[in-house]
Amino acid sequence: MCKTCKKHKMKMQKMKTKTAMKKTTGMKKKTKRKPNKYALYLKKRYPDLKKKNPNAKVTDISKIVAKEWNAMKKKV
């Protein structure tokens, strides 16, 4: 058996034991938090900015949104 196959086999065994633990111990999934106001604003603004800047990276758009967000905070 090659090294990759051994690693894959070990991963599968770990996954099986985690699943079995969840079933037997009653471990619950974490509940997701509500997104904060900035995350909601970013989600709202992202599509428009992406249309205006189709070649922009996610980080570039995030910087633009951050500047807008900070400007809005200063006004309030």
PDB file of N, CA, C and O in Angstrom:
ATOM      1  N   MET A   1       0.841  -1.175   0.000  1.00  0.00           N
ATOM      2  CA  MET A   1       0.000   0.000   0.000  1.00  0.00           C
ATOM      3  C   MET A   1       0.893   1.246   0.000  1.00  0.00           C
ATOM      4  O   MET A   1       1.857   1.319   0.762  1.00  0.00           O
ATOM      5  N   CYS A   2       0.574   2.218  -0.848  1.00  0.00           N
ATOM      6  CA  CYS A   2       1.396   3.423  -0.932  1.00  0.00           C
ATOM      7  C   CYS A   2       1.066   4.374   0.221  1.00  0.00           C
ATOM      8  O   CYS A   2       0.085   4.179   0.939  1.00  0.00           O
ATOM      9  N   LYS A   3       1.894   5.398   0.386  1.00  0.00           N
ATOM     10  CA  LYS A   3       1.697   6.350   1.482  1.00  0.00           C
ATOM     11  C   LYS A   3       0.354   7.065   1.365  1.00  0.00           C
ATOM     12  O   LYS A   3      -0.335   7.274   2.363  1.00  0.00           O
ATOM     13  N   THR A   4      -0.009   7.434   0.149  1.00  0.00           N
ATOM     14  CA  THR A   4      -1.264   8.149  -0.068  1.00  0.00           C
ATOM     15  C   THR A   4      -2.449   7.292   0.334  1.00  0.00           C
ATOM     16  O   THR A   4      -3.385   7.774   0.972  1.00  0.00           O
ATOM     17  N   CYS A   5      -2.409   6.028  -0.037  1.00  0.00           N
ATOM     18  CA  CYS A   5      -3.512   5.124   0.306  1.00  0.00           C
ATOM     19  C   CYS A   5      -3.623   4.965   1.824  1.00  0.00           C
ATOM     20  O   CYS A   5      -4.726   4.923   2.367  1.00  0.00           O
ATOM     21  N   LYS A   6      -2.475   4.876   2.506  1.00  0.00           N
ATOM     22  CA  LYS A   6      -2.489   4.747   3.961  1.00  0.00           C
ATOM     23  C   LYS A   6      -3.102   5.981   4.602  1.00  0.00           C
ATOM     24  O   LYS A   6      -3.902   5.877   5.531  1.00  0.00           O
ATOM     25  N   LYS A   7      -2.716   7.170   4.090  1.00  0.00           N
ATOM     26  CA  LYS A   7      -3.263   8.412   4.625  1.00  0.00           C
ATOM     27  C   LYS A   7      -4.770   8.471   4.395  1.00  0.00           C
ATOM     28  O   LYS A   7      -5.526   8.863   5.284  1.00  0.00           O
ATOM     29  N   HIS A   8      -5.195   8.084   3.216  1.00  0.00           N
ATOM     30  CA  HIS A   8      -6.614   8.109   2.889  1.00  0.00           C
ATOM     31  C   HIS A   8      -7.382   7.156   3.801  1.00  0.00           C
ATOM     32  O   HIS A   8      -8.458   7.494   4.293  1.00  0.00           O
ATOM     33  N   LYS A   9      -6.833   5.981   4.023  1.00  0.00           N
ATOM     34  CA  LYS A   9      -7.481   4.995   4.875  1.00  0.00           C
ATOM     35  C   LYS A   9      -7.607   5.519   6.307  1.00  0.00           C
ATOM     36  O   LYS A   9      -8.635   5.325   6.956  1.00  0.00           O
ATOM     37  N   MET A  10      -6.549   6.187   6.797  1.00  0.00           N
ATOM     38  CA  MET A  10      -6.583   6.736   8.147  1.00  0.00           C
ATOM     39  C   MET A  10      -7.629   7.850   8.260  1.00  0.00           C
ATOM     40  O   MET A  10      -8.335   7.947   9.264  1.00  0.00           O
ATOM     41  N   LYS A  11      -7.720   8.688   7.222  1.00  0.00           N
ATOM     42  CA  LYS A  11      -8.714   9.759   7.230  1.00  0.00           C
ATOM     43  C   LYS A  11     -10.118   9.183   7.293  1.00  0.00           C
ATOM     44  O   LYS A  11     -10.970   9.677   8.031  1.00  0.00           O
ATOM     45  N   MET A  12     -10.348   8.153   6.527  1.00  0.00           N
ATOM     46  CA  MET A  12     -11.672   7.525   6.507  1.00  0.00           C
ATOM     47  C   MET A  12     -12.013   6.938   7.883  1.00  0.00           C
ATOM     48  O   MET A  12     -13.150   7.040   8.343  1.00  0.00           O
ATOM     49  N   GLN A  13     -11.020   6.327   8.529  1.00  0.00           N
ATOM     50  CA  GLN A  13     -11.255   5.750   9.854  1.00  0.00           C
ATOM     51  C   GLN A  13     -11.579   6.846  10.867  1.00  0.00           C
ATOM     52  O   GLN A  13     -12.457   6.671  11.712  1.00  0.00           O
ATOM     53  N   LYS A  14     -10.868   7.986  10.783  1.00  0.00           N
ATOM     54  CA  LYS A  14     -11.124   9.093  11.694  1.00  0.00           C
ATOM     55  C   LYS A  14     -12.530   9.637  11.484  1.00  0.00           C
ATOM     56  O   LYS A  14     -13.235   9.943  12.446  1.00  0.00           O
ATOM     57  N   MET A  15     -12.936   9.756  10.219  1.00  0.00           N
ATOM     58  CA  MET A  15     -14.266  10.263   9.921  1.00  0.00           C
ATOM     59  C   MET A  15     -15.334   9.346  10.501  1.00  0.00           C
ATOM     60  O   MET A  15     -16.332   9.814  11.047  1.00  0.00           O
ATOM     61  N   LYS A  16     -15.122   8.049  10.381  1.00  0.00           N
ATOM     62  CA  LYS A  16     -16.084   7.091  10.913  1.00  0.00           C
ATOM     63  C   LYS A  16     -16.183   7.197  12.422  1.00  0.00           C
ATOM     64  O   LYS A  16     -17.279   7.116  12.977  1.00  0.00           O
ATOM     65  N   THR A  17     -15.051   7.378  13.098  1.00  0.00           N
ATOM     66  CA  THR A  17     -15.088   7.459  14.556  1.00  0.00           C
ATOM     67  C   THR A  17     -15.749   8.753  15.013  1.00  0.00           C
ATOM     68  O   THR A  17     -16.468   8.753  16.012  1.00  0.00           O
ATOM     69  N   LYS A  18     -15.518   9.873  14.291  1.00  0.00           N
ATOM     70  CA  LYS A  18     -16.167  11.134  14.656  1.00  0.00           C
ATOM     71  C   LYS A  18     -17.677  11.015  14.507  1.00  0.00           C
ATOM     72  O   LYS A  18     -18.434  11.469  15.366  1.00  0.00           O
ATOM     73  N   THR A  19     -18.105  10.403  13.413  1.00  0.00           N
ATOM     74  CA  THR A  19     -19.538  10.230  13.185  1.00  0.00           C
ATOM     75  C   THR A  19     -20.135   9.345  14.268  1.00  0.00           C
ATOM     76  O   THR A  19     -21.218   9.626  14.780  1.00  0.00           O
ATOM     77  N   ALA A  20     -19.433   8.283  14.614  1.00  0.00           N
ATOM     78  CA  ALA A  20     -19.914   7.376  15.653  1.00  0.00           C
ATOM     79  C   ALA A  20     -19.977   8.091  16.996  1.00  0.00           C
ATOM     80  O   ALA A  20     -20.911   7.873  17.768  1.00  0.00           O
ATOM     81  N   MET A  21     -18.985   8.952  17.288  1.00  0.00           N
ATOM     82  CA  MET A  21     -18.987   9.698  18.545  1.00  0.00           C
ATOM     83  C   MET A  21     -20.183  10.636  18.616  1.00  0.00           C
ATOM     84  O   MET A  21     -20.823  10.757  19.661  1.00  0.00           O
ATOM     85  N   LYS A  22     -20.484  11.300  17.504  1.00  0.00           N
ATOM     86  CA  LYS A  22     -21.616  12.225  17.492  1.00  0.00           C
ATOM     87  C   LYS A  22     -22.911  11.489  17.789  1.00  0.00           C
ATOM     88  O   LYS A  22     -23.765  11.983  18.526  1.00  0.00           O
ATOM     89  N   LYS A  23     -23.047  10.310  17.213  1.00  0.00           N
ATOM     90  CA  LYS A  23     -24.265   9.541  17.419  1.00  0.00           C
ATOM     91  C   LYS A  23     -24.376   9.044  18.852  1.00  0.00           C
ATOM     92  O   LYS A  23     -25.458   9.088  19.438  1.00  0.00           O
ATOM     93  N   THR A  24     -23.274   8.571  19.424  1.00  0.00           N
ATOM     94  CA  THR A  24     -23.333   7.975  20.758  1.00  0.00           C
ATOM     95  C   THR A  24     -23.307   9.013  21.867  1.00  0.00           C
ATOM     96  O   THR A  24     -23.986   8.835  22.878  1.00  0.00           O
ATOM     97  N   THR A  25     -22.548  10.086  21.713  1.00  0.00           N
ATOM     98  CA  THR A  25     -22.428  11.069  22.787  1.00  0.00           C
ATOM     99  C   THR A  25     -23.459  12.177  22.673  1.00  0.00           C
ATOM    100  O   THR A  25     -23.621  12.963  23.607  1.00  0.00           O
ATOM    101  N   GLY A  26     -24.152  12.257  21.562  1.00  0.00           N
ATOM    102  CA  GLY A  26     -25.167  13.286  21.392  1.00  0.00           C
ATOM    103  C   GLY A  26     -24.575  14.662  21.131  1.00  0.00           C
ATOM    104  O   GLY A  26     -25.193  15.675  21.457  1.00  0.00           O
ATOM    105  N   MET A  27     -23.374  14.706  20.542  1.00  0.00           N
ATOM    106  CA  MET A  27     -22.760  15.999  20.229  1.00  0.00           C
ATOM    107  C   MET A  27     -23.642  16.745  19.229  1.00  0.00           C
ATOM    108  O   MET A  27     -24.116  16.164  18.253  1.00  0.00           O
ATOM    109  N   LYS A  28     -23.853  18.022  19.478  1.00  0.00           N
ATOM    110  CA  LYS A  28     -24.697  18.819  18.610  1.00  0.00           C
ATOM    111  C   LYS A  28     -23.843  19.704  17.708  1.00  0.00           C
ATOM    112  O   LYS A  28     -22.708  20.049  18.038  1.00  0.00           O
ATOM    113  N   LYS A  29     -24.411  20.057  16.579  1.00  0.00           N
ATOM    114  CA  LYS A  29     -23.736  20.999  15.699  1.00  0.00           C
ATOM    115  C   LYS A  29     -23.836  22.380  16.308  1.00  0.00           C
ATOM    116  O   LYS A  29     -24.807  22.707  16.991  1.00  0.00           O
ATOM    117  N   LYS A  30     -22.812  23.190  16.051  1.00  0.00           N
ATOM    118  CA  LYS A  30     -22.844  24.558  16.548  1.00  0.00           C
ATOM    119  C   LYS A  30     -23.903  25.341  15.793  1.00  0.00           C
ATOM    120  O   LYS A  30     -24.064  25.188  14.582  1.00  0.00           O
ATOM    121  N   THR A  31     -24.615  26.172  16.514  1.00  0.00           N
ATOM    122  CA  THR A  31     -25.596  27.017  15.848  1.00  0.00           C
ATOM    123  C   THR A  31     -24.867  28.218  15.272  1.00  0.00           C
ATOM    124  O   THR A  31     -23.947  28.760  15.884  1.00  0.00           O
ATOM    125  N   LYS A  32     -25.296  28.623  14.083  1.00  0.00           N
ATOM    126  CA  LYS A  32     -24.654  29.754  13.434  1.00  0.00           C
ATOM    127  C   LYS A  32     -25.158  31.051  14.038  1.00  0.00           C
ATOM    128  O   LYS A  32     -26.327  31.178  14.404  1.00  0.00           O
ATOM    129  N   ARG A  33     -24.251  32.007  14.132  1.00  0.00           N
ATOM    130  CA  ARG A  33     -24.637  33.326  14.603  1.00  0.00           C
ATOM    131  C   ARG A  33     -25.287  34.101  13.475  1.00  0.00           C
ATOM    132  O   ARG A  33     -25.103  33.789  12.298  1.00  0.00           O
ATOM    133  N   LYS A  34     -26.042  35.106  13.847  1.00  0.00           N
ATOM    134  CA  LYS A  34     -26.586  36.008  12.848  1.00  0.00           C
ATOM    135  C   LYS A  34     -25.436  36.862  12.321  1.00  0.00           C
ATOM    136  O   LYS A  34     -24.539  37.225  13.083  1.00  0.00           O
ATOM    137  N   PRO A  35     -25.449  37.187  11.030  1.00  0.00           N
ATOM    138  CA  PRO A  35     -24.376  38.044  10.510  1.00  0.00           C
ATOM    139  C   PRO A  35     -24.485  39.447  11.093  1.00  0.00           C
ATOM    140  O   PRO A  35     -25.586  39.954  11.310  1.00  0.00           O
ATOM    141  N   ASN A  36     -23.341  40.067  11.343  1.00  0.00           N
ATOM    142  CA  ASN A  36     -23.363  41.420  11.883  1.00  0.00           C
ATOM    143  C   ASN A  36     -23.704  42.428  10.777  1.00  0.00           C
ATOM    144  O   ASN A  36     -23.817  42.059   9.608  1.00  0.00           O
ATOM    145  N   LYS A  37     -23.863  43.673  11.148  1.00  0.00           N
ATOM    146  CA  LYS A  37     -24.310  44.695  10.193  1.00  0.00           C
ATOM    147  C   LYS A  37     -23.320  44.882   9.055  1.00  0.00           C
ATOM    148  O   LYS A  37     -23.725  45.086   7.910  1.00  0.00           O
ATOM    149  N   TYR A  38     -22.031  44.817   9.352  1.00  0.00           N
ATOM    150  CA  TYR A  38     -21.017  44.979   8.307  1.00  0.00           C
ATOM    151  C   TYR A  38     -21.110  43.848   7.287  1.00  0.00           C
ATOM    152  O   TYR A  38     -21.029  44.092   6.084  1.00  0.00           O
ATOM    153  N   ALA A  39     -21.278  42.627   7.752  1.00  0.00           N
ATOM    154  CA  ALA A  39     -21.388  41.477   6.851  1.00  0.00           C
ATOM    155  C   ALA A  39     -22.607  41.614   5.945  1.00  0.00           C
ATOM    156  O   ALA A  39     -22.543  41.288   4.760  1.00  0.00           O
ATOM    157  N   LEU A  40     -23.708  42.092   6.500  1.00  0.00           N
ATOM    158  CA  LEU A  40     -24.915  42.303   5.700  1.00  0.00           C
ATOM    159  C   LEU A  40     -24.686  43.405   4.658  1.00  0.00           C
ATOM    160  O   LEU A  40     -25.122  43.286   3.513  1.00  0.00           O
ATOM    161  N   TYR A  41     -24.002  44.470   5.066  1.00  0.00           N
ATOM    162  CA  TYR A  41     -23.703  45.573   4.139  1.00  0.00           C
ATOM    163  C   TYR A  41     -22.789  45.081   3.015  1.00  0.00           C
ATOM    164  O   TYR A  41     -23.010  45.404   1.848  1.00  0.00           O
ATOM    165  N   LEU A  42     -21.779  44.316   3.359  1.00  0.00           N
ATOM    166  CA  LEU A  42     -20.866  43.773   2.359  1.00  0.00           C
ATOM    167  C   LEU A  42     -21.621  42.890   1.368  1.00  0.00           C
ATOM    168  O   LEU A  42     -21.395  42.967   0.160  1.00  0.00           O
ATOM    169  N   LYS A  43     -22.501  42.070   1.876  1.00  0.00           N
ATOM    170  CA  LYS A  43     -23.287  41.179   1.019  1.00  0.00           C
ATOM    171  C   LYS A  43     -24.177  41.971   0.063  1.00  0.00           C
ATOM    172  O   LYS A  43     -24.385  41.572  -1.083  1.00  0.00           O
ATOM    173  N   LYS A  44     -24.693  43.087   0.547  1.00  0.00           N
ATOM    174  CA  LYS A  44     -25.569  43.925  -0.276  1.00  0.00           C
ATOM    175  C   LYS A  44     -24.789  44.678  -1.350  1.00  0.00           C
ATOM    176  O   LYS A  44     -25.249  44.787  -2.487  1.00  0.00           O
ATOM    177  N   ARG A  45     -23.620  45.196  -1.000  1.00  0.00           N
ATOM    178  CA  ARG A  45     -22.833  46.033  -1.910  1.00  0.00           C
ATOM    179  C   ARG A  45     -21.982  45.230  -2.905  1.00  0.00           C
ATOM    180  O   ARG A  45     -21.677  45.723  -3.991  1.00  0.00           O
ATOM    181  N   TYR A  46     -21.606  44.022  -2.549  1.00  0.00           N
ATOM    182  CA  TYR A  46     -20.672  43.236  -3.362  1.00  0.00           C
ATOM    183  C   TYR A  46     -21.113  43.067  -4.826  1.00  0.00           C
ATOM    184  O   TYR A  46     -20.303  43.312  -5.719  1.00  0.00           O
ATOM    185  N   PRO A  47     -22.357  42.662  -5.109  1.00  0.00           N
ATOM    186  CA  PRO A  47     -22.740  42.454  -6.513  1.00  0.00           C
ATOM    187  C   PRO A  47     -22.618  43.720  -7.373  1.00  0.00           C
ATOM    188  O   PRO A  47     -22.179  43.654  -8.522  1.00  0.00           O
ATOM    189  N   ASP A  48     -23.007  44.864  -6.813  1.00  0.00           N
ATOM    190  CA  ASP A  48     -22.918  46.116  -7.562  1.00  0.00           C
ATOM    191  C   ASP A  48     -21.468  46.483  -7.863  1.00  0.00           C
ATOM    192  O   ASP A  48     -21.135  46.871  -8.983  1.00  0.00           O
ATOM    193  N   LEU A  49     -20.626  46.357  -6.869  1.00  0.00           N
ATOM    194  CA  LEU A  49     -19.217  46.692  -7.065  1.00  0.00           C
ATOM    195  C   LEU A  49     -18.534  45.714  -8.013  1.00  0.00           C
ATOM    196  O   LEU A  49     -17.637  46.096  -8.765  1.00  0.00           O
ATOM    197  N   LYS A  50     -18.952  44.471  -7.978  1.00  0.00           N
ATOM    198  CA  LYS A  50     -18.366  43.467  -8.871  1.00  0.00           C
ATOM    199  C   LYS A  50     -18.738  43.769 -10.327  1.00  0.00           C
ATOM    200  O   LYS A  50     -17.930  43.559 -11.232  1.00  0.00           O
ATOM    201  N   LYS A  51     -19.972  44.266 -10.551  1.00  0.00           N
ATOM    202  CA  LYS A  51     -20.388  44.646 -11.907  1.00  0.00           C
ATOM    203  C   LYS A  51     -19.583  45.834 -12.413  1.00  0.00           C
ATOM    204  O   LYS A  51     -19.189  45.879 -13.578  1.00  0.00           O
ATOM    205  N   LYS A  52     -19.340  46.804 -11.517  1.00  0.00           N
ATOM    206  CA  LYS A  52     -18.576  47.988 -11.899  1.00  0.00           C
ATOM    207  C   LYS A  52     -17.100  47.686 -12.098  1.00  0.00           C
ATOM    208  O   LYS A  52     -16.437  48.318 -12.920  1.00  0.00           O
ATOM    209  N   ASN A  53     -16.586  46.721 -11.345  1.00  0.00           N
ATOM    210  CA  ASN A  53     -15.164  46.344 -11.393  1.00  0.00           C
ATOM    211  C   ASN A  53     -15.039  44.843 -11.629  1.00  0.00           C
ATOM    212  O   ASN A  53     -14.695  44.105 -10.707  1.00  0.00           O
ATOM    213  N   PRO A  54     -15.312  44.377 -12.850  1.00  0.00           N
ATOM    214  CA  PRO A  54     -15.335  42.920 -13.074  1.00  0.00           C
ATOM    215  C   PRO A  54     -13.985  42.229 -12.877  1.00  0.00           C
ATOM    216  O   PRO A  54     -13.943  41.033 -12.586  1.00  0.00           O
ATOM    217  N   ASN A  55     -12.897  42.955 -13.030  1.00  0.00           N
ATOM    218  CA  ASN A  55     -11.568  42.339 -12.889  1.00  0.00           C
ATOM    219  C   ASN A  55     -11.012  42.466 -11.474  1.00  0.00           C
ATOM    220  O   ASN A  55      -9.916  41.981 -11.194  1.00  0.00           O
ATOM    221  N   ALA A  56     -11.750  43.108 -10.590  1.00  0.00           N
ATOM    222  CA  ALA A  56     -11.280  43.318  -9.220  1.00  0.00           C
ATOM    223  C   ALA A  56     -11.329  42.020  -8.429  1.00  0.00           C
ATOM    224  O   ALA A  56     -12.220  41.188  -8.601  1.00  0.00           O
ATOM    225  N   LYS A  57     -10.349  41.880  -7.566  1.00  0.00           N
ATOM    226  CA  LYS A  57     -10.301  40.716  -6.677  1.00  0.00           C
ATOM    227  C   LYS A  57     -11.236  40.947  -5.496  1.00  0.00           C
ATOM    228  O   LYS A  57     -11.675  42.070  -5.247  1.00  0.00           O
ATOM    229  N   VAL A  58     -11.529  39.893  -4.786  1.00  0.00           N
ATOM    230  CA  VAL A  58     -12.399  39.976  -3.611  1.00  0.00           C
ATOM    231  C   VAL A  58     -11.788  40.943  -2.586  1.00  0.00           C
ATOM    232  O   VAL A  58     -12.505  41.719  -1.954  1.00  0.00           O
ATOM    233  N   THR A  59     -10.481  40.891  -2.433  1.00  0.00           N
ATOM    234  CA  THR A  59      -9.824  41.769  -1.457  1.00  0.00           C
ATOM    235  C   THR A  59      -9.973  43.234  -1.841  1.00  0.00           C
ATOM    236  O   THR A  59     -10.157  44.087  -0.972  1.00  0.00           O
ATOM    237  N   ASP A  60      -9.895  43.534  -3.143  1.00  0.00           N
ATOM    238  CA  ASP A  60     -10.051  44.913  -3.603  1.00  0.00           C
ATOM    239  C   ASP A  60     -11.458  45.428  -3.306  1.00  0.00           C
ATOM    240  O   ASP A  60     -11.631  46.552  -2.835  1.00  0.00           O
ATOM    241  N   ILE A  61     -12.448  44.605  -3.584  1.00  0.00           N
ATOM    242  CA  ILE A  61     -13.834  44.999  -3.328  1.00  0.00           C
ATOM    243  C   ILE A  61     -14.068  45.152  -1.831  1.00  0.00           C
ATOM    244  O   ILE A  61     -14.777  46.062  -1.402  1.00  0.00           O
ATOM    245  N   SER A  62     -13.488  44.286  -1.053  1.00  0.00           N
ATOM    246  CA  SER A  62     -13.626  44.374   0.402  1.00  0.00           C
ATOM    247  C   SER A  62     -13.026  45.679   0.923  1.00  0.00           C
ATOM    248  O   SER A  62     -13.569  46.286   1.846  1.00  0.00           O
ATOM    249  N   LYS A  63     -11.921  46.108   0.342  1.00  0.00           N
ATOM    250  CA  LYS A  63     -11.302  47.373   0.752  1.00  0.00           C
ATOM    251  C   LYS A  63     -12.213  48.551   0.428  1.00  0.00           C
ATOM    252  O   LYS A  63     -12.347  49.479   1.226  1.00  0.00           O
ATOM    253  N   ILE A  64     -12.838  48.509  -0.747  1.00  0.00           N
ATOM    254  CA  ILE A  64     -13.758  49.579  -1.139  1.00  0.00           C
ATOM    255  C   ILE A  64     -14.930  49.646  -0.170  1.00  0.00           C
ATOM    256  O   ILE A  64     -15.307  50.721   0.294  1.00  0.00           O
ATOM    257  N   VAL A  65     -15.494  48.494   0.125  1.00  0.00           N
ATOM    258  CA  VAL A  65     -16.639  48.436   1.038  1.00  0.00           C
ATOM    259  C   VAL A  65     -16.228  48.911   2.433  1.00  0.00           C
ATOM    260  O   VAL A  65     -16.996  49.601   3.105  1.00  0.00           O
ATOM    261  N   ALA A  66     -15.035  48.549   2.862  1.00  0.00           N
ATOM    262  CA  ALA A  66     -14.551  48.967   4.180  1.00  0.00           C
ATOM    263  C   ALA A  66     -14.431  50.488   4.250  1.00  0.00           C
ATOM    264  O   ALA A  66     -14.780  51.093   5.264  1.00  0.00           O
ATOM    265  N   LYS A  67     -13.939  51.107   3.177  1.00  0.00           N
ATOM    266  CA  LYS A  67     -13.826  52.573   3.147  1.00  0.00           C
ATOM    267  C   LYS A  67     -15.209  53.205   3.227  1.00  0.00           C
ATOM    268  O   LYS A  67     -15.414  54.175   3.956  1.00  0.00           O
ATOM    269  N   GLU A  68     -16.157  52.653   2.477  1.00  0.00           N
ATOM    270  CA  GLU A  68     -17.536  53.163   2.522  1.00  0.00           C
ATOM    271  C   GLU A  68     -18.111  53.019   3.929  1.00  0.00           C
ATOM    272  O   GLU A  68     -18.740  53.940   4.451  1.00  0.00           O
ATOM    273  N   TRP A  69     -17.892  51.876   4.523  1.00  0.00           N
ATOM    274  CA  TRP A  69     -18.424  51.585   5.849  1.00  0.00           C
ATOM    275  C   TRP A  69     -17.851  52.567   6.878  1.00  0.00           C
ATOM    276  O   TRP A  69     -18.579  53.102   7.714  1.00  0.00           O
ATOM    277  N   ASN A  70     -16.548  52.791   6.804  1.00  0.00           N
ATOM    278  CA  ASN A  70     -15.913  53.715   7.748  1.00  0.00           C
ATOM    279  C   ASN A  70     -16.408  55.139   7.543  1.00  0.00           C
ATOM    280  O   ASN A  70     -16.585  55.879   8.511  1.00  0.00           O
ATOM    281  N   ALA A  71     -16.634  55.531   6.290  1.00  0.00           N
ATOM    282  CA  ALA A  71     -17.158  56.869   6.010  1.00  0.00           C
ATOM    283  C   ALA A  71     -18.564  57.016   6.580  1.00  0.00           C
ATOM    284  O   ALA A  71     -18.908  58.069   7.117  1.00  0.00           O
ATOM    285  N   MET A  72     -19.373  55.978   6.468  1.00  0.00           N
ATOM    286  CA  MET A  72     -20.728  56.017   7.011  1.00  0.00           C
ATOM    287  C   MET A  72     -20.695  56.109   8.538  1.00  0.00           C
ATOM    288  O   MET A  72     -21.498  56.827   9.132  1.00  0.00           O
ATOM    289  N   LYS A  73     -19.781  55.393   9.166  1.00  0.00           N
ATOM    290  CA  LYS A  73     -19.691  55.411  10.622  1.00  0.00           C
ATOM    291  C   LYS A  73     -19.319  56.800  11.124  1.00  0.00           C
ATOM    292  O   LYS A  73     -19.801  57.234  12.170  1.00  0.00           O
ATOM    293  N   LYS A  74     -18.461  57.498  10.382  1.00  0.00           N
ATOM    294  CA  LYS A  74     -18.028  58.826  10.810  1.00  0.00           C
ATOM    295  C   LYS A  74     -19.167  59.834  10.697  1.00  0.00           C
ATOM    296  O   LYS A  74     -19.252  60.774  11.487  1.00  0.00           O
ATOM    297  N   LYS A  75     -20.056  59.632   9.699  1.00  0.00           N
ATOM    298  CA  LYS A  75     -21.173  60.547   9.511  1.00  0.00           C
ATOM    299  C   LYS A  75     -22.202  60.414  10.629  1.00  0.00           C
ATOM    300  O   LYS A  75     -22.835  61.392  11.027  1.00  0.00           O
ATOM    301  N   VAL A  76     -22.353  59.228  11.114  1.00  0.00           N
ATOM    302  CA  VAL A  76     -23.367  58.964  12.150  1.00  0.00           C
ATOM    303  C   VAL A  76     -22.842  59.363  13.462  1.00  0.00           C
ATOM    304  O   VAL A  76     -23.534  59.226  14.471  1.00  0.00           O
TER     305      VAL A  76
END
